[in-house]
Amino acid sequence: MHRTEPRDTGAATIWTALAVAALTTVATLSIWLAAATITRHRAEAAADLAALAAASHAAEGPVRACEHAKWIADRMGVTLLTCRWQQLDALVEVRAPREGMAGLVEVAAHARAGPTNQPP
């Protein structure tokens, strides 16, 4: 009886390992992109709300209005960088910290809010 040796060279194992590595890389990049997008959206929302808070308290004076903007920024988990006034408009800049993912940069966002009864 003649016995033949199996001709398994292990190519399927190599291709499977490469496919798993590629899928892991794509999943990691997708998670990183999602984290960056969420951080950007959070920074923009916080800047918008802080500017609206400052503008809604403009009658109390710029210092008090900016205190309201800082309060909102603190509650949203961002840092208020600047709060200034240009005529009747509140101009706010905030920075959101990176969220636990290596390689993410801090995201800054700007917003402007003012009275609605004035023409632009």
Secondary structure, DSSP 8 states (H G I E B T S, - for coil): ---------SHHHHHHHHHHHHHHHHHHHHHHHHHHHHHHHHHHHHHHHHHHHHHHTGGG-HHHHHHHHHHHHHHTT-EEEEEEEETTEEEEEEEE---S-TT---EEEEEEE--TTS--
